[in-house]
Amino acid sequence: MFDAAESDPRLTAEQAKPLEAKLRTALLKAQYARLKKADQSLLIVIAGIDGAGKGASISLLNEWMDARHIRTSAFGEPTLEERKFPFFWRYWQKLPAEGKIGIVFGSWYEPLFKEAGKKKPDPAAIQEHAQVARQFETMLSHDGVQIIKLWYHLSQEAQVQRTDKLLSNPETAWRVRPEDIKVRKKFARLRDAGALGISLTHSEHAPWQVIPSADEEMRSISTGQAVLAALRRPVREHIAKERGTETTEAAEAVSVNALAISGRLHLAEPPAPRLQELDYHVALNDHDYDQQLAMWQSRLAKLTQSKKFEKLPLILVFEGQDAAGKGGTIRRITHALDARQFHAIPISAPSPEELAHPYLWRFWRDLPGPGKVTIFDRSWYGRVLVERVEKLIQPAQWQRAYAEINHFESQLRDGGALVLKFWLAITKDEQLKRFHERQSSTFKSFKITPDDWRNRKKWDDYTHAANDMFARTDTPHCPWHVLSANDKQHARVAVLETIVSALDKSL
Amino acid sequence: MFDAAESDPRLTAEQAKPLEAKLRTALLKAQYARLKKADQSLLIVIAGIDGAGKGASISLLNEWMDARHIRTSAFGEPTLEERKFPFFWRYWQKLPAEGKIGIVFGSWYEPLFKEAGKKKPDPAAIQEHAQVARQFETMLSHDGVQIIKLWYHLSQEAQVQRTDKLLSNPETAWRVRPEDIKVRKKFARLRDAGALGISLTHSEHAPWQVIPSADEEMRSISTGQAVLAALRRPVREHIAKERGTETTEAAEAVSVNALAISGRLHLAEPPAPRLQELDYHVALNDHDYDQQLAMWQSRLAKLTQSKKFEKLPLILVFEGQDAAGKGGTIRRITHALDARQFHAIPISAPSPEELAHPYLWRFWRDLPGPGKVTIFDRSWYGRVLVERVEKLIQPAQWQRAYAEINHFESQLRDGGALVLKFWLAITKDEQLKRFHERQSSTFKSFKITPDDWRNRKKWDDYTHAANDMFARTDTPHCPWHVLSANDKQHARVAVLETIVSALDKSL
């Protein structure tokens, strides 16, 4: 894999100069074209042998292109704050918006290359690291982020020569970092680790490219050429999305198939609850409601004030038909919480900034830390509900979303969070009754919009989408709690009880 | 101050019901009107006696209005992460955008009321806390943030009664927090602390309002009315800004006067450097440059890798005429830094999101933590340079900005940061030469735009603005370093030397 790079190819200044001039002009032109089109971003992942000139190459890209539209993010060991969140959290925060370029140094590949570079690496850990990187990149590339990954490489002799030369001159010795020196003792291991990591994570939509780095001119020109090629060649998947060539049926067939094969399509036992089968007659009288509400709120208050809770991030997701009573239920929960520990987030149509990022981006930004609660009033499931039914996205996109969401929620769980998902279900008649009530109330009429009536006409489509969603995202680690909300009092108490039981188990 | 509230006024349910219905309709209407106009935000600060129902009032506002456009932020004791930044940092992060409403619980008043409520309060500390709160609010209110502050109050008897009643019933006892009980032992002190804090920080643009809280109906209606009144009455200052009634001369006279009186107009001794007086002939030959550059870079590298630096946030600000060589100078600095420790931020015209917030907001978001470096390529000084000269803002706004900037930088220093401000100065002839060079280079021509030529025509205006800026923002804690950049090599070395010397002193 590294034969060409380890032959340490060089360019003379005479060869490089005209190439560089052309490259810079072309890069700028391509950068501005992408910026103008603003339909996808470019993420450049930097990795490779230490002391090969990675840092200099980052500076170079910032110099050759318009740095105002490039965001360079360099990550070291995760900070204490970063450790409180799932592994990918800090990378999500720094994703470039559509039209922009992001350069990532110290990326999600660090753990993979570190493990692979050990004297006795753990093959299972390597596979695991590679898999999460692949999943992350697949999702990004589907969502308008183009990815290229550059591996800076040179022969062992060249690496030693380069650092020795810098060291021999007191004016340049400071450029050599301790890790650059360590390379010489374990060059073979690092090279093999690189080769393994690359082969495990190379893909058409997020390709690796090896940059020969022994010679500065060669390294610079190769870097520029790699970036230029990427800027000029947008992601294929993205084009398919725009053209909208796939049919619903075909996509659906492929997707369910793929999910079943990959084992991510979890068919729960007992079968996932379906909206039509729910008992909508359960109800709670006023007296029982008052008593039980206070009891569960009291227990919730105690649990969330407990010492153990300080280590747990709690995520509550509320979905359901319009007018199902999500807001009222959420207020019964927050009533038992300390105002400083929760954040309730109503999710509506995405802002322009949010639209310019992968669709999960906005949710990553609002994750709770330990001892905190985030309550999502509607959520990432909009992708497979309203966006699917209203045809705001292509079938391939929402089909893919089931696996993406399951993967997202796995990461939340792996990061230590407790995730509880509720669907408040009402019948079509009950909804009509509530719509009329809202319309006749001056101060509730804002809660009913033409959208609500429009959605109601698609009742069956939404029911179908919801049932599909339960079947595909009702995972063992994040099951759906589907509850009748025809009686608001029953629903509120049932939700509180579910939260308290889950906390009891987790703490 | 609290006589009316401590008479514990009440409303019967019959009185409250029609009032509430009207209020809710009016609040929604006013909220949507503000949202549509989107010319200023409303910030509601919540404070008062514990156990008076503050939390319930926050829920109420979220219920009565459209919660999707309200951002409630509750702050507790600062976290370890928050302690790394200046005191106001976390509040800046949560400011509502124009058109939106923010509710703040656990605000910047906590230290003030805490100090004032001590058995032996420190009057100087109280004054200090009050002053920073006033300065913060004055700036926000000038910048499109309307502020109201609600103090929830009730008599001691009512507070005891209320908590006792809750405690006596096992179903409600959990609602009483430890701090609600502690109130009874020190009610008089807390009341006096409240009265003192309010009187020190009440102002026309950020008024306090006392909410009688013994009775739930009364508390709810009073809260709603206070918010409604605010929504209906926009900030006066803001109207003046839109109408643009002030003339430059009048504003200038007033402002300089005010600055002099407040003592914030720092006339440096020796006098602030002026662009016309600079020696533009200093230069460095190639040999000396190579040697000195490497020497200073080496020292910078060592200092920023040192143990002591891990505790210091470093902020570098670069201003100067177009084509003065800021980018090249910055690259010579970053070359000596670890990619993981710095963030270089080119500042150009604000995004729509940034425009919807006070102008310092975007800079607060990019402050470095300890051991990190943020390099601003152009900065908050745009307010008194391009925005002033191009008349993008009213004279009153940029006049005010000197004091606001000085205050901002004081907070950075108080938060432990080292702030170094550089002006790279070139002569008009040198600029012309560089413009022509850029135009004739295919890959540098993007660096020269019609804007640059337009700015050049206003050379004298910019010089005047820069000299004013030096005179008014060259503070002892954050002095300006004005350097000739007619010779790039000289400028680069001089900047590096200044940074190294300042670090040497600080570490």
Interface residues (C-beta under 8 A of the other chain):
Chain A: A21 R24 T25 L28 Y32 K54 G55 A56 I58 S59 N62 E63 W64 D66 A67 R68 T72 A74 F75 G76 L80 E81 F105 G106 P170 E171 T172 A173 W174 R175 R177 D290 Q291 A294 M295 Q297 S298 A301 K302 G327 R331 T334 H335 A336 D338 A339 R340 Q341 F342 H343 A344 P346 S348 P352 E353 D377 T442 F443 F446
Chain B: A21 R24 T25 L28 Y32 K54 G55 A56 I58 S59 N62 E63 W64 D66 A67 R68 T72 A74 F75 G76 L80 E81 F105 G106 P170 E171 T172 A173 W174 R175 R177 D290 Q291 A294 M295 Q297 S298 A301 K302 G327 R331 T334 H335 A336 D338 A339 R340 Q341 F342 H343 A344 P346 S348 P352 E353 D377 T442 F443 F446
